Amino acid sequence: MTGCQTAPTQSQRIGEMVMAIDQALAHPEAPHALETIARYGTDSRHYVMIRGWLVQELRAAESQMAAASDPVLQHRFSARVQFLRQAIRRIDLE
């Protein structure tokens, strides 16, 4: 190997995409979290996978919110539900 960097493979690009979306979901308050999800989610090659991921995250958050009796937890899950709905709406509309 000569030490030259080669272009990332498709597998590497998908891995980077998954990691970026995972970070956005873990930190929805980050300034570019929604834009990160929208950037990848509006790519027709990945739309179905990302939308399915978001829907599953939404179902989990809604279930946790319904089961939470602590108002602090309810608020946290409510914020997550709102973010996920917004992300799904964003990729659906673009």
Accessible surface in RSA format (square Angstrom, percent):
REM  Atomic radii and reference values for relative SASA: ProtOr
REM  Chains: A
REM  Algorithm: Lee & Richards
REM  Probe-radius: 1.40
REM  Slices: 20
REM RES _ NUM      All-atoms   Total-Side   Main-Chain    Non-polar    All polar
REM                ABS   REL    ABS   REL    ABS   REL    ABS   REL    ABS   REL
RES MET A   1   216.55 112.1 126.28  83.6  90.27 214.9 102.97  87.5 113.58 150.5
RES THR A   2   126.19  89.8  87.76  89.0  38.43  91.6  86.07 115.6  40.12  60.7
RES GLY A   3    64.91  80.0   0.00   N/A  64.91  80.0  37.57 103.1  27.33  61.2
RES CYS A   4    87.62  66.3  76.74  85.6  10.88  25.6  31.84  80.7  55.78  60.2
RES GLN A   5   179.65 100.5 144.61 105.7  35.03  83.4  51.85 110.4 127.79  96.9
RES THR A   6   115.73  82.3  90.24  91.5  25.49  60.7  68.13  91.5  47.60  72.0
RES ALA A   7    83.91  77.2  59.70  92.1  24.22  55.1  66.27  93.3  17.65  46.7
RES PRO A   8    62.22  45.3  55.96  51.0   6.27  22.8  58.72  48.5   3.51  21.8
RES THR A   9    79.90  56.8  71.87  72.9   8.03  19.1  76.28 102.5   3.62   5.5
RES GLN A  10   115.16  64.4 110.05  80.4   5.11  12.2  30.71  65.4  84.45  64.0
RES SER A  11    87.39  73.8  74.36  99.2  13.03  30.0  38.17  81.3  49.23  69.0
RES GLN A  12    99.16  55.4  91.37  66.8   7.79  18.5  34.34  73.1  64.82  49.2
RES ARG A  13   121.09  50.8 115.57  58.9   5.52  13.1  53.54  73.2  67.55  40.9
RES ILE A  14    58.45  33.3  57.66  43.0   0.79   1.9  58.45  42.1   0.00   0.0
RES GLY A  15    30.35  37.4   0.00   N/A  30.35  37.4  29.93  82.1   0.42   0.9
RES GLU A  16   101.77  58.4  95.95  72.6   5.82  13.8  41.03  79.4  60.74  49.6
RES MET A  17     4.70   2.4   4.50   3.0   0.20   0.5   2.97   2.5   1.73   2.3
RES VAL A  18    56.08  36.9  56.08  50.8   0.00   0.0  56.08  48.7   0.00   0.0
RES MET A  19   133.58  69.2 130.74  86.5   2.84   6.8 104.88  89.2  28.70  38.0
RES ALA A  20    29.43  27.1  18.74  28.9  10.70  24.3  27.09  38.2   2.34   6.2
RES ILE A  21     0.01   0.0   0.01   0.0   0.00   0.0   0.01   0.0   0.00   0.0
RES ASP A  22    77.33  54.2  77.05  76.7   0.28   0.7   7.60  17.9  69.73  69.5
RES GLN A  23   108.37  60.6 106.99  78.2   1.38   3.3  41.50  88.3  66.87  50.7
RES ALA A  24     6.53   6.0   1.42   2.2   5.12  11.6   6.05   8.5   0.49   1.3
RES LEU A  25     5.63   3.1   5.49   3.9   0.14   0.3   5.55   3.9   0.08   0.2
RES ALA A  26    61.89  56.9  29.81  46.0  32.08  73.0  41.58  58.6  20.31  53.8
RES HIS A  27    85.54  46.8  85.54  59.5   0.00   0.0  56.75  58.5  28.79  33.5
RES PRO A  28    40.14  29.3  28.04  25.6  12.10  44.0  28.31  23.4  11.83  73.5
RES GLU A  29   137.47  78.9 102.82  77.8  34.65  82.5  79.48 153.7  57.99  47.3
RES ALA A  30    41.07  37.8  31.17  48.1   9.90  22.5  35.54  50.0   5.53  14.7
RES PRO A  31   117.71  85.8  87.31  79.6  30.41 110.5  99.29  82.0  18.43 114.5
RES HIS A  32   128.19  70.1 126.71  88.1   1.48   3.8  91.03  93.8  37.15  43.2
RES ALA A  33     4.04   3.7   0.26   0.4   3.78   8.6   3.47   4.9   0.57   1.5
RES LEU A  34    26.63  14.8  25.15  18.0   1.48   3.7  25.15  17.7   1.48   4.0
RES GLU A  35    74.71  42.9  71.75  54.3   2.96   7.0  39.43  76.3  35.28  28.8
RES THR A  36    19.84  14.1  19.77  20.0   0.06   0.1   4.04   5.4  15.80  23.9
RES ILE A  37     0.23   0.1   0.23   0.2   0.00   0.0   0.23   0.2   0.00   0.0
RES ALA A  38     5.30   4.9   4.39   6.8   0.91   2.1   4.82   6.8   0.48   1.3
RES ARG A  39   143.41  60.2 124.41  63.4  18.99  45.2  73.99 101.1  69.42  42.1
RES TYR A  40    51.78  24.2  51.61  29.4   0.17   0.4  29.34  22.0  22.43  27.7
RES GLY A  41     0.00   0.0   0.00   N/A   0.00   0.0   0.00   0.0   0.00   0.0
RES THR A  42    51.38  36.5  24.09  24.4  27.29  65.0  11.92  16.0  39.46  59.7
RES ASP A  43    38.22  26.8  28.50  28.4   9.72  23.0  19.43  45.7  18.78  18.7
RES SER A  44   102.95  87.0  77.41 103.3  25.54  58.8  50.00 106.5  52.95  74.2
RES ARG A  45   185.36  77.8 147.95  75.4  37.41  89.1  72.49  99.1 112.88  68.4
RES HIS A  46    26.73  14.6  25.48  17.7   1.25   3.2   9.67  10.0  17.06  19.8
RES TYR A  47    67.67  31.6  67.64  38.5   0.03   0.1  50.83  38.2  16.84  20.8
RES VAL A  48   121.22  79.8 115.48 104.5   5.74  13.8 117.09 101.7   4.13  11.2
RES MET A  49    87.93  45.5  73.37  48.6  14.56  34.7  48.32  41.1  39.61  52.5
RES ILE A  50     0.17   0.1   0.17   0.1   0.00   0.0   0.17   0.1   0.00   0.0
RES ARG A  51    77.13  32.4  77.13  39.3   0.00   0.0  14.66  20.0  62.47  37.9
RES GLY A  52    34.08  42.0   0.00   N/A  34.08  42.0  33.33  91.5   0.75   1.7
RES TRP A  53    59.11  23.7  50.64  24.5   8.47  19.9  47.95  25.6  11.16  18.1
RES LEU A  54     0.06   0.0   0.06   0.0   0.00   0.0   0.06   0.0   0.00   0.0
RES VAL A  55    29.67  19.5  29.67  26.9   0.00   0.0  29.67  25.8   0.00   0.0
RES GLN A  56   103.96  58.1  98.75  72.2   5.21  12.4  45.23  96.3  58.73  44.5
RES GLU A  57    50.44  29.0  48.15  36.4   2.29   5.5   3.55   6.9  46.90  38.3
RES LEU A  58    23.94  13.3  23.94  17.1   0.00   0.0  23.94  16.8   0.00   0.0
RES ARG A  59   144.15  60.5 138.25  70.5   5.90  14.0  48.41  66.2  95.73  58.0
RES ALA A  60    50.77  46.7  41.53  64.1   9.24  21.0  50.19  70.7   0.58   1.5
RES ALA A  61     0.87   0.8   0.29   0.5   0.58   1.3   0.54   0.8   0.33   0.9
RES GLU A  62    55.18  31.7  52.08  39.4   3.10   7.4  20.93  40.5  34.25  28.0
RES SER A  63    72.06  60.9  61.44  82.0  10.63  24.5  31.82  67.8  40.24  56.4
RES GLN A  64    87.53  48.9  81.89  59.8   5.65  13.4  26.10  55.6  61.43  46.6
RES MET A  65    57.70  29.9  55.44  36.7   2.27   5.4  49.48  42.1   8.22  10.9
RES ALA A  66    90.20  82.9  51.24  79.1  38.97  88.6  62.60  88.2  27.60  73.1
RES ALA A  67    86.77  79.8  50.53  78.0  36.24  82.4  61.16  86.1  25.61  67.8
RES ALA A  68    13.79  12.7   1.54   2.4  12.25  27.9  10.18  14.3   3.61   9.6
RES SER A  69   106.88  90.3  79.18 105.7  27.70  63.8  49.44 105.3  57.44  80.5
RES ASP A  70    61.00  42.7  56.51  56.2   4.49  10.6  22.95  54.0  38.05  37.9
RES PRO A  71    98.69  71.9  92.99  84.8   5.71  20.7  93.96  77.6   4.73  29.4
RES VAL A  72    96.79  63.7  92.37  83.6   4.42  10.6  95.94  83.4   0.85   2.3
RES LEU A  73    63.09  35.1  63.09  45.1   0.00   0.0  63.09  44.3   0.00   0.0
RES GLN A  74    73.95  41.4  73.04  53.4   0.91   2.2  14.51  30.9  59.44  45.1
RES HIS A  75   135.19  73.9 130.16  90.5   5.03  12.9  88.42  91.1  46.77  54.4
RES ARG A  76   140.97  59.2 135.53  69.1   5.44  13.0  56.86  77.7  84.11  51.0
RES PHE A  77    35.96  18.0  35.96  22.3   0.01   0.0  35.96  21.8   0.00   0.0
RES SER A  78    50.42  42.6  48.80  65.1   1.62   3.7  11.99  25.5  38.43  53.8
RES ALA A  79    51.28  47.1  42.54  65.7   8.73  19.9  45.99  64.8   5.29  14.0
RES ARG A  80    56.92  23.9  54.86  28.0   2.06   4.9  25.99  35.5  30.93  18.7
RES VAL A  81     4.43   2.9   4.43   4.0   0.00   0.0   4.43   3.8   0.00   0.0
RES GLN A  82   124.95  69.9 121.96  89.1   2.98   7.1  35.33  75.2  89.61  68.0
RES PHE A  83    20.62  10.3  17.97  11.1   2.65   6.9  20.20  12.2   0.42   1.2
RES LEU A  84     0.00   0.0   0.00   0.0   0.00   0.0   0.00   0.0   0.00   0.0
RES ARG A  85   115.75  48.6 112.12  57.2   3.63   8.6  33.80  46.2  81.95  49.7
RES GLN A  86    79.02  44.2  78.38  57.3   0.64   1.5  13.38  28.5  65.64  49.8
RES ALA A  87     0.21   0.2   0.00   0.0   0.21   0.5   0.14   0.2   0.06   0.2
RES ILE A  88    16.04   9.1  16.04  12.0   0.00   0.0  16.04  11.6   0.00   0.0
RES ARG A  89   131.84  55.4 127.99  65.2   3.85   9.2  52.02  71.1  79.82  48.4
RES ARG A  90    75.15  31.6  70.93  36.2   4.22  10.1  28.86  39.4  46.29  28.1
RES ILE A  91     3.09   1.8   0.13   0.1   2.96   7.1   0.13   0.1   2.96   8.0
RES ASP A  92    60.74  42.5  33.02  32.9  27.72  65.5  20.47  48.2  40.28  40.2
RES LEU A  93   141.01  78.5 108.17  77.4  32.85  82.6 110.50  77.6  30.51  82.1
RES GLU A  94   123.52  70.9  66.10  50.0  57.42 136.7  56.08 108.5  67.44  55.1
END  Absolute sums over single chains surface
CHAIN  1 A     6576.2       5533.0       1043.2       3666.3       2910.0
END  Absolute sums over all chains
TOTAL          6576.2       5533.0       1043.2       3666.3       2910.0
